[in-house]
């Protein structure tokens, strides 16, 4: 602690005083103090001023100081000499701005604490208030003042756990914890018990702190801010969202919280205006970020801070907050984790901390990176992506381009080409904004009939597409421009630009027709509502705020009070397509309601994920390149040149991911009614294994799913998007907990993640990448779930008892030998094919994958033995016709390919070419009608029916192959009578309305007898 100088205010209690009252002298340099402020300060310290005397000034170096004697009423605590010195220290520290004067300061005298120990208790109380302790701060302080023994025990427990140099720390901390528990047991009221248990759990839940770190690292002094890393699951207060770890930063100038969903997590740091509940704000954002981050290596994280000092700028507060986060984060030195020697850690190695810009911190990335570099943090300028040596998201237009992938797919599946067909749009934002401005330049066919931001309302009821495109392009070049810069001559008759602060907006006949309103003028808020309800093709959200809620929700449910006056209900929105370039424009419940009414919408975490994907790829490229710089094989200038050179490659990779993910949603939506029972079980699995909440994710309950089944409907795109993202997160987590990705089989997956130029330049650093396991896990999870849908792993787990790792390994083997990537892309690239036909063919590819992986797992084959069939299967693939868009022929070829593995086993056994065996298999199927039977088996939508049908189909195909082997062994067809009985059964079934499970069971039995007779 810095000792006060003669130029700072001092307090000294008069040791000559006797009796119940005490007096003290204050020496105040410079201008006279405000007596009311001093009276308040003494009140916080626990003293009630009874008298004041002005004593003669003292002449000091640098000027005069006023001298004041204060007399105090009797206190409810004994002020001994030690306590008096502690109070004097607290007074002087508060005057220096090192601590605060509030109720917690009174614990200095009441409990015999130093001012720093009182600050520790204050930090715990402030944090618990954010967590949700249902006791006001004055009541909390009152309870602590009545339990001073507990307070002293609490501080002792904290110091036993974290102070450097404690002998036999485990025994000392255990004894201290016992004293805390005894003090908690002494509570006599429910509120007392609640407060004391919560305070005790704060210490127990803390796993690291910078409390004992010195600014210079030599053990002297302390930092002006405090950081506490906590495991919130250990708190006595439960909350709906429990982060994996949390860092709470507290000081006189800034306070904030950083929460994350896993050890490797990423998310923005925002300047919050919610001083009382920024933690609630940040937990909701972390939850959204976790779903959005399903495509990238880190899971979701989010940080929020508030500025507490009036003289503190947001940037200064941000620097303190970032330093606080890094104080309790490990570093990496020479590829080894390095921990602060003054820090006691109860968690494992924890060197990964990556942040991003957010609300109020958009220009702070370079600042964060300067902090990281100054501290020697291993990530350098990868700590905060998008700085001066990173990718300029606005310049790349990457977030808007990613969201436009969704818009393009929506319209393409609805029969509209955004490059050639004109379409109307309403927008949220303005052309100076990244997402809105870049998005509204991605097609020359946009007819933007209206838009709004926080400043203006733009109305153009009958725009000329080309002219308005050119004018928007001009506006995009104006730094800080607004709709007010729009050339009025380029606006159609009746349109214009109006301020959001205007008393009213006049509405021309053209505007009234466009908006569908009768009023000749409306307040700006009502014009915004009318724009949101306008019947147009596209609603493009590139702004900030929640503008659409579900009709069953209240405005507070939208958690955006600023926009209560302009918000509309989902059942009022009449656009065809929503593009969510901005965050939180719709509540999730609103998305579902809009989609159930026929609107096309995904979710913000799908549409605008390209930005976070770009940032993550930037970070991971920098990690590899920086390792090469440290090794001396790459210099810093070449590193920056190489990073810039792969900008387009990074964008291409990110947009390819966006296309795959939106296609996966469309494919699941196309078969959603059929998949409903499977989705029901998947939701239940995600509830139990991933901890999701149907309510929080706006997913339907079991009874709501049953109602949809009766209606013949399925899940909507926003609901499927949640299942897709959460399934990826779960698969990734399960892969990371396995050893499968450590055996080198997936080195190609790791390498393909990086642009070719980076692969060529730093292959060794890629192979030894700090996040290699995480990269492989996220790429495998993303590829598999996008390719086969969110439920295949769960189905195979239920049917075969296989683990996620075994299924993923099987998928990787099948994908390689069957050429799944090439096959998938050939279907995606088919021209002049209706969306329904394309989806059916892609579903056929999914069936090939699932069937082949299922076969591998049933017969116990692993990836390595399967590769011996690669040459024969390649020969079969060459013999089969590629996708042509002729549905029956393409599906027939896919069914043959789906049998490639068992056909290869048979071909190997009889030393025959695989195509020849496949031909024999097809001919046998046609001769007995097994091909028709397989195609027409009614799978059923109910879970148990579909599972039984799947088992029956497995038996049917196995017996088909078994009969084929007998024919090949015997050199000809099996007994004609037995074959005839099978054929007769199938022929009889052709006359039925549907083929059911019982029918197939009978045929299977007859096939079994035919095989037995032929053996």
N, C-alpha and C positions, 0 to 999 in steps of 0.2 A: 504494500500500500504506500502510495506517495504521501510523505509527511506534509502537513500544512506548513506554509511559510508565514512569515510575519505580514505578508501582504494579503493573506486570506482571512476570512472571518474565523474567529476562534470562540470556543465556549469553555468556561472553567467554573466548576461548582465550588462554592465556598466551603472549605473543609471545617471552618470554625462554627458553621451552623450547628445547632442542636435542636432537639424537639422534632415534631412531626413534619414541619415545613422545611424546605431547602431554598437556597437562593443561588443564583449563578450570574456570572458576568460575561457579557458578549462584547467582543472587540470587533468592530466592523470598519474595515478600511474603505476609504473613498466616500461616496455619497451616503447620506443617511439611509438606514434600512426602513422599510415600511413596517411599522409596528404590528399592524394587523397580520402581515405575513409571518412575522416572528411568533406571534401568539398562536397562529395556526400550526406553525412548525413544532412548537413545544407541545401543542395538543396531540400531534401525531406521535411525538416521542413519549407521550403518556403523562404530560404535566399540564396542569391548569394554572395559568398565570393569575396571581393574586395582586401583584404590585409591580410597578416599573419606576426606576429612578434613572435620570440622565446624569452620568458622571462626567468629569472633565475629559476633554479629548486628549488623545495621546498623539504626540508627534513621532512619526515613523519615517524611515527612509522611503522616499517616494510620496509622502503626503501624510495628512492627518487621518486619524481613525476615531470614530465616535465610540463611546463606551457606555454600556447599558447594564444596569443591574435588574434582574427579574427575580421577584419572589413568587414561590409556588405554593399552592394548597397542598395539604397532605395527600399522599399517593397510596394506592392499594398494594404497593410493593415496597420492599426495603431497598433503599438506594445506598448500598455500601460503596466503599472506595473503588472497588473493581468495576461495579456497575456504573458508577459516575464516569470513570474513564471511558467505558464503552459508549455511553451516551454522548460524551464529548466527541469521540471519534465519529459517531454516526452523524452528529450535527455538522461537523466539518466536512465529512465526505459528501453529505447532501448539498452543502453550499458549493462544493467544487463540481457538482453535477455527476458524481460517481454513483449515487444511489438516490432513491426517491423518498419523499416524506409522505407517508400514508399510514394506514392502520398497521401494516406489517412492521413499520419502523418502531412501533410501540413495544414489539417483542424484545428489543434490545434491553430495555430496562426491566420489563416484566419477566423475561425468561433468562436474562443474563447472557444474551447473544452478542457477538460482534455485529457490526453493520453488514458485513458480507454474509454472515450466517442468516441474518434476517432477510437479506436479499435472496438467499437460497430458498427460504420458506416462501417468500413472495413469488418466486418463479414457479415453484410447485403449485401454489394456489392459482396463479394466472393460467397455467397450463390446464389444470383440472377444470377451471371455469370454461375453457374452450371445449374440453371433452364433454362437458354436460353435467357437472356437479350442480345439483339443484339446490344450492345454498348460495345466497348472495355473498359478495365479498365482505361487507361489514359483519354479517353473521358468522362467516368463516373465521374472521379475525377474532371475534368475540369468543368463539369456541376454543381457538388456539390459546388465547390469553387465559382462559379458565383451565387449560391443561398444559401448563408450562413444562411439567415433567415430560409429557409426551414430546413437546417441541424439542427439548434438549436431547431426548433419546433419538428422535428422528434425525437431527443434525449429526449426532454421534454415529448413527448407522450409516449415513451417507459418507462421512469421513472415513469410517472403517472400511468401507467398500472401495473408495476411490482415492484417498489421500496417498501420496507417494511414501514409501518407506515404512508402511505399517508392518510390524512383526506379526507373524502367524496370522495373516490376513483372514483366512477362512474362519479360524476360531474366534478372532476378534469380531468379525462381522456377524457371525452366528450369535455371539453373546449380545451384541448390540441389537440385533433383530429380535431377540427374546425380550429385551427390555421394552422395545417398541410394542410388541404384542401384548405385554402385560399392561402397558399404558392404554392401549386400545380397549382392552377388556374392562378398564375402569370407567368407560363411557356409560352414562346413565340414561341418555335419551337417544332416540333414533337418529336425529340430526347429528349429534355428537359422534355416534358410531359411524355414520356415513362419512363424515368429514375425516375422522382420524384414520379410518381404513383407506380412504382415497389417498390421503397424504402419505401413508405408509406404503401404499402400492406404487406411488410415483417413484420412490427410492428403489423399490424392488424391481420395478420395470425398467429403470435406467440401466443401460448396458455400457454406456461410455459417457464421458463428459469432459469438457475443456476447463472445468472449474479450477483445476490445479495446474493448468498450463500457464507458463510465464510468457510474457510478450517476447522476450529475448531468448527463451529456451535454456536459461541458466538457473531456473528455479526461483528467481527473484521477481516479486510483483505478481500481478494478475491481469487478466485481460478485462477490458471494459464491457464485455458482453459475455453471456453464458450460453453454452450449447449443451443440450442433453439429448443423447440418442436413446430412444425407448423402444421396447417391445410392447406395443399397446395391448397385446393379448393378455399381459400380466396385470393390467389395471383392474381395480375392483369395480370400475364403472364400465358397463357394456354399452356398445354402440352398434348400429346396424352394419356399418362398414368398419372392419378392423384391418388396418394396414399391416404389412409385414414388418416394417420399421418406420419410425418417425423421428425426425430431428426437430426439436423445439429450441428456438433461439430467442433469448430475452435480454433486453438492455433498456437503458433509459431513452434510447433514440429509435430503436426498432424492435419489433416483436413479430415472430412468424413461425410457421410450421411447414415442414417438408415431409410428405408421406409417400410411401412407395409400396408397390404390390409384390416385390421380390428383391432378391439380392442384386440382380442386374435390372435396373429400371431407369426410365427416362421420362421427363416431362418438363413443362415450362414453369418458370417462377414468375408470379404475377404480383403487381402492386394492388393490394385489396383496399376497398373502401368499407369493409365490414369488420370494424375493429372488435365487435363483440362476438362474432361467430365466423371468423375467417377459416377456422378449422372445418366447420361444416361445409363451407364453400369449397375448400380444397379436397375434402374427401369425396364429394360428388364429382368433382373434376377428375380425381384420380381414377374413380370407377369408370368414367367415360374413357379416360386415356388408356386404361387397361384393355378395354375392348378394341379401341383404335389401334393399339400396339400389337395386335395379334399378328400383323404382317412383319414385325421387326424384332430384332434381338432383345431389346429391353422390354420388360413389362411396364405397366403404367406407373407414373409418379406425378406429383404436382406439388408446387410450393406456393405459399402466399405469405406476404409480409405487410405489416402496416407501419407507417412512419409515426413515431411517438414524439419526437422532439420537434418543436415548432421551427427551430432554426436548422433542421436537418433536411437536406434535399433527398428526393427519391433515390438518386444515384448513390449518395452517401449511405443511405439506409440499405440499399441493395448490396453494396460492397461489404458492409458489416454482416449482413445476412449470409452472403456467399462464404465469407471467411468462417462464419460460425458452422456452416455445413461441412466445410473442408477440415475444420479442427477435429472433427470426430470421424473422419474418413481416412482409411489407410492410404499409403502411397505405394508405388512400385519403383524399386531401384534394382537395376540389373536383373530384371525378370523375376525378382523376389518381392514379396509383400513386405513393406516397411511400416512399422507402427511408431507413433510418437512415444518416446521413452517416459514422458511424464503422464501418460494416459493408461489407466487400468481398463482393460477391455474384457467384457464378459460374453462377447459375441465372437464369431470366427473372423477370419480375414475378410475385409470389406473395402476393397480399393475402387469399386466402380461407382462413380457419381458423375452423371452427365445432366446438364440442364439445357433449357431452351428459352427463347424469348416468349413473352406472353403479354397479356394486357398490362400496359404501363411500363413494360421493360423491352419494348421492341428494338430499341437502339442500344441495349446494354450488353450484347454478346461480346463485343471487344473488351468491355470493362471486365466481364467475368473471366475472360481468357487472360487478361493482364494479371488478375488476382491469381489465377492458377499458375501462370508462368512464374510470377514473383515467388510463389511458394515452392516451385519446383515440382508441381503436381504432374504426375506421369502422363496425363492425357493432353497436356499443353493446350493448344487452341482447339483440340477436339472436345474439351470440357463443355464449351457452349458453341454449338454448331451455328453456322451462318454468319460468322464474323467476317472481317475484312479478308481473311485467307480461307474463307469457306464459300459455300454455294449461296448465291443471292436468289432466294426463292421468288421474289417479285420479278427479278430479271429473267429467271427461267420460266416464270409463270406456272410453276410445277403444281401448286395446290389447285389452281383453277383447271389446269389440263387434266389432272387426275379426276376432279369432279365432273369434267366434261365427258370423260369416258363413261360415266354413269348416265349422263344425259343422252349421249349418243346411243347407248344400248337401249334405254327406255324408248326412244323414238324409233329406232331401227326395228324393234320388236312390235311397235305399233304401226309400222309401215311408212314411216317418214324418214327421209334422208336429210340430215341437218346441213349437208353441204350443197344440196341442190333444191330443196323445198323450203319456201318461206314459212316462217312460223312466228307466232306472237309470243311476247314475253313481258313479264313484270319483274322488276328487280329490287333487291334490298341492298343498298350500297351506292357508291358513286365511282366514277372512272379513275379517281386518284387511288382507290384502294387496290390492293394486290389481287384478291380473289375476284371481286366484282369486275374490276377494270380488265384484267386479263381474260376473264371468262367471257365478257361481252364482246371480245374481239376474236373469238374462236370460230365464228361463222359469219359470213357476209349476208346470211339469209335471215338474221334475227330482225324482227319488227318489234322493237322495244316500245311498248305503248305507255309505260309509266315506270317510275322508280322513286325511291325515297331513301334518304339517310337522315342523320340527326339534324341536318341543317336545312335541307330543301326537299320539295316535292317536284318531280318532273313529270309532265303529262304530254304525251304525243299520240293523240287518239288514232291517227291513220298514217303511221310513218312510212316513208319510202325506205326499204331495207338498205339499199346501197348508200343513199345519202346519209342516213342515220349512222351507218357503219363508219363512214368517213369522218363524220363529226365526232363520234365517240373516240375514234383513233386520235383525232386532234386533241381532245380533252385529256386523253391518257398521257400526253406529253407535257402537260402543265403541272409542275410540281405544286402540290397542295391545292390543286384545282377543285372546283365544285360544279354542281349542276347549274349554278348561276353563270358559269362561263360558257354554257351551251349557246351556240348561235341561234337566236330566235328565228332567223330566216330559214333554218333547217327544220323547224318544227311544223307539223301539219296544222291546218286550220283548227282553231279552238283550243290549241294546247299552249303550254307555257311552263314557267318555273316560278314557284312560290316558296317563301320562307316558311319553315315549320313554326316560327314564332308569330306568323300573321294572325290577325283576328279571325279571318275567314278566307276561303279560297273560292272565287267565282267559278262556276262550272258551265261551260258552253254546251250547246246542244250536242256537239260531237263528243265531248267528254262524257256527258250524261249517258249517251248511247253506249259508249265504250265501257263505262263503269257499271251500267245497269242501275242508275239511280235517277230519281225524279227531282231532287232538290236543285235549285239554281245556285246555291252556295252552301258550303259546309265548313266547319272548323277543320284545321289541318289534320287533327287526329282522326276525324271521321273520313277524310279523304284517304288517309293511309289504310284504314280498315276497308274502305271500298276497293282500293287497289289490291289488297290481299284476297278479296272475294271476287275479283274480276275473272270473267271467263276467258282464259288464254291457254296457250299450249304449254308454256313453261313459267314456273315461278323459280327465279334464280336468286338464291340467298348468298350474298357475299358480305353480309354485315354482321353486326354484333347485337344479340338480344334474342329473346324467345317470343315469337310473334303468333304462334299457333298452339293452342292447347286442345285437348280432347273435350268434347261437349260435356262429359261427366266430371271434368276437373274444374276446380276454382282457380282464379287468378293466382292466389298464393302458391298453388301447386306448381306453377311455372317457375317459381323462384327467381323472378325478374320484375321487381316492383316498378322499375323505371318505365316499362312498356305496358303496364296494365291498361292504359287508356287506348292503346291501338291494337291490342291482341284480339284475335278472332278464334272461333271454334273450327275444328277440323271439318265438321259437316257443312261449313259455309264456304270452304275453299273449293273453287270451281276450275282450277287449272288441271291439265292432264298429267303433267310431269313436274316433279320438284327436284331441283339440283341443290344439294346442301353443301355449297362451298364453305359456308360459315358454320360455326358450332352452335348447337342448341337452338336453332331457329324454330324447330318443332319439339314439343315434348315427345317422348317415345310413345306414349299412349295416343297422342295426336297422329303420329305417323301410322300407327296400326289402324286407327279409325279411318283416316284418309285412304289407306290402301284397301280396306274392306269395302269402301264405297267405290272402288274401281280406279283410284288414282295410282300413279306409278311413282314410288319413292323407295329409297333404300334406308339410309341413316347417315347422320353426319360422320360417324366413325368409319363408314365405308367410303362415302363420297370424297371427304377431304383428307384421307389418310396419306396421300402422296407427299404432303409436306413432311410429316414425321418420318416417312420411309426414306426420303431424300436426306434428311438430317442424320438418320441412323447409318445409312450407307456412307455418308461423309465421315462420320466418327470412326467407323470401322476401317475405312481406307486410311485415314490419318493414323490410326493405331499401327497399322502395318508399315506405312511409310516412315513414321517417326522411329519405329524400331530400327529401320534401315539407316536412318540418319544417325541414331545413337551408335550403331555398329560401324559407322564410317563408310558404308557402301553407297550412300546417297547424301548429297549435300542439300541444305535447306532450300536453295533456289530451285534445284531440280525437283525437289518434293512439291513445291508450290506450282511449278510448271506442269508436272504430271497430274496433279490434282485438278488443275484447270482443263487439261487436255481430255479428261474423261467425263466432263460435264454432260455431254450428250449421251454417253453410255449410261451414266447414272440415271438420267431422265428416262431413257428407253427402258431400263430395267424396272424402274418404279412404275411406269405406265403399263408395262406388261403384267406386273402383279395386279394392278387395278383392273385390267381387262379379265384376267383369270378369276379374280374374286367376284366381280359382278356377273360373269358368266355362270359361276357356281350358284349364285343366288337365283338367277333366271332358270337354271336347270332344275333346282329344287322347287321353285315356284310352279314350274310347268307340271310337276308330278305331285304337288302338295296334297291334294285330296287323297291320293293313293298312299302317300307317305305319312298320313296323319298319326296312325298308331305308332309308327316308328319314331316320329318326332316326339310323341308323348313320352315314350320310354327314354328317349335321349334327354329330354328336359329333366326327367326324374333323376337320371344318371348325373347330369351336370349339377343338379341341386345337391346330391350326396357327395360327389367327388370334387366338384369345382367350387362349391359353396355359393352358387348363384341363387337369387331369390326371384320367384315368378313375379312377385309384386313389384320389386325394384326394377326388373327388366321388362315390365309390362307384357309378360308372357301369359297365355291363357291358363286358367285352372283346369283341372280334370273335367269338371262339369261343363266348362265352356268348350273344351275340346270335344266332349261328347255331343254337344249341341251342333258344333260345326260338322261333325261326322254325319249327323242326321240331315244336315243341310247340303251335304256333298261338297263342302268347302274345306280348305286346309289352312296352313299358316300363311301369313302375308310376308312380303319381302322384308319389312323391318324386323319381324320376328325371326325369319330365317337368318337374317344378318347377325342377330345376336347368337343364334346357335352355331353359326359358322365361326364367328370370332371366338366364342367361349370354347368350342371344341378344339380349335387350334391351340388355344392357351393350355388346355388340359393335356393334349397330346404332347406339346412341347415340354410341359412339366414332367410328364411320365417318362419321356425320352431322357431328359436330363438326370432323372433319378436312376436310370439304367446304365449299364456299362457298354451297351451295344455301339454307341457312337464313338467309343474310344478305340475300336479295334482296327481302324485304318481303312475299312471298307468304304467309308464315305468321304475320303479325302477329295474326290472329284466334286462332291457337293460343296465342300468348303471352297475349293478353287473357283468353281463356276459362279459363286456369289460375287466375285470381284471382277471389274472390267478387265478386258484382255491385256491392256497396256500395263496395268498394275500386276497382273499375274506374271507377265513376262519379266517385269523389272524386279519384283521382290518376292519370288516364290518361297524362299526360306522363311521370310517373315510372315507370310500367309500361313505356312504350315505350322509355325509356332505362335500363331495369333493368340493373344490372351483370351479372346472370346470365341475360340474355335468351336468348342462344344456347343455353345449357345447358338452360334451361326448355323451349324449343322442341324441342330434340333429345330430351330424356327423354320429353316428352309424345308426340311422333311415334313414337318407338320403342315406347313402352308400348302406345299405341293399335293400332299395326300388328301387333305380335306377339300381343297378346291377341286381336285380331280374326281374323287369318288363320293363327295358329299359329306356332311357332318356326322352321319350315323353309321358308316360301314364298320369302323373299328368297334363300336359298341355291339353291333350285331354279331361280328365274328367272336368277340369276347364271350357273348352269351351262348352262341351255338357251339363253340369249340373250346372254350376255356383258355384261349390264347392270351398272352400279354400284349400290351401295346407295342413293345419293342419287337416281339416276334412278328406281329402283323406288319409293322413298318418294314422290317427286313424282308418279309415275303413280298410286300408291295414293290420294294426296290428291285428285287430279283425278277419279278414278273414284268415290271416296267421295262427293264433292260432287254430281256429275251424276247418279249412280244413286241418291242418297238412302240410302246404306248405313246410316247411323246410325239413321234412322227404321225401315228395314227390319229391321235387327238387333233393335232393341228391340221391334218388333211380334212377332217370333218368341219372344223371351225372355218377353214378357208374356202369351203364349197360355195360357189356362186349360184345365184338364182335359186336358192333353196328356201322354202318357207321356214320361219322360226320353229314351228311345231315339228316339222320333219327333221330339222337339225337337232332339236332337243331329243327326239326319239333315237336318232343315231348316236348321239353322245351318251344317252342312257344305255344304249347297247354296248358302247365301249366300257361304261361303268360295270355292266353285267359281266363282261369279259374279265375285267380286273378282279372283281369280287369272286367270281367263280374260280379263277386261276389261283388267287391267294388262298381261298378256302381249300382247294385241292392240295396245295403245298402243305398247309397246316394239318390237314387230315391224314396225309400219308407220311408226315414227319420229315419231309424233305426240307432242306435249308437252301439258302441262296447259292452256295458254292456248287453242290451237285447239279443244280438246275442249269448252270452255265454250260454244262457238257452237252445240253440239248440245243444250244444257241444256233449252231450251224444248220441243223435240221429244221428248226423253226424258221430260220431266215429263208430257207428254201421253200417252206410252206407259204411264208408271207409273199414271196415273189410269185408263187403260183396262184395266189388268191387275187381277185380283182380289188383295186383300191376303191375307196368311197367315191360314188358317182352321183349321189343324190337320188338314185332309184331305190326307194326304201326297201322293198322286198329283197332285192338282190344284195344290197349292202348288209342288211340284217342277217341274211343267210351266210354271207362271208364272215361276219363277226361271230356267228355261232360256231363256225368251224374253227376260227382262230381261238375262241374260248376253250376249245378242247385240245389245244396244241400240246399241253404238257402231258396228259395221259396218252395222247396219240404218239408222242415222242418216246414214252416208255415202251409202248407196244412196238414201235418201229425199231427201237434198239434191241428188243428181245428177239425179233424175227429178222434183224439185219435188212430192213426194208427202208426205202426213202419215206420220209414223213408225208410228203404229198400223196404218195400212193396209198399209205395207210389211211389218210384222211379221206381219200376218194372211196375206199372200201367202207369206211365208217358212214359216210353219207349214203352210199348205196344201200347198206344194211338198214339205215334209218328210214329211207324211202320205202324199201321193200316191206318192212313191218309196220310202217306208219309211226315210228317212234319220233321222227322229226316233227310231225304234225302234233303228236301228243304233248311233246315238250313245249311247243310254242303255245298251245291252247290250254295248258293247265291253269285253272283259276287260282291265283295266288291268295286272294282275299286281302282285305284291308285290315282286319283285326289281327292283333299281334300273334296270338297263338295259332290262328289259321295260317297266317303267312309263314310262320316258323315251321309248322307241320308240312306245309306245301313245299318249303325249301328242302326239308329233309327227304320228302318223297321224291323230289326232283333229283337230289343227289343220288338217291338209290337207283332211280331210273337211268341216269347217265352212267353210273358205275356198272349196272347190269348190261347196258348197251355196249360199253367197252369190254366187259367180260365176255359177252356173246361174240363180239368181233374177234377177240383173241382165240376163242375156240374155233371159229371158222378159219382163221389164218393157220392155226395149228393143224386143222383137219384138211386143209387145202380146198375147202369149199363150204357151201351153205350147211347149216345145221339141219337136223331132222325136219323134213318138210311138214310133218304133222304138228310138231311142236311149234314151228314157226307159223304154221297156219292158224293155230289157236290164238297166238298173240295177234296176228293180223286181223282175225275175226273179231277179237275184243275191241281193237282200235276202230275197226270199221263200224261196229255197233255204236261206239261212242261218238262217231262223226254225226250221227243223227240227233244227238242230245243238244240242248240249248247251251250247256256249259260242261266243261270237264272239271270234276271235283276231286278232292283228295281220295275218297273211297275208290273211285274209278282207277286212279293211278296205282293204288295199293294192290288192286286185283291184277293189273297188268304186270306190276313188279313181281308178284308171286309167280305168275306164269313164265316170266322171263327167267326167274331163278330156276324153275323146273327145266326150262329149255337148256340153260347152261349146264345144269347137273347132268342132264341126259347126254349132252355132247361131250362131257369131260371123260 
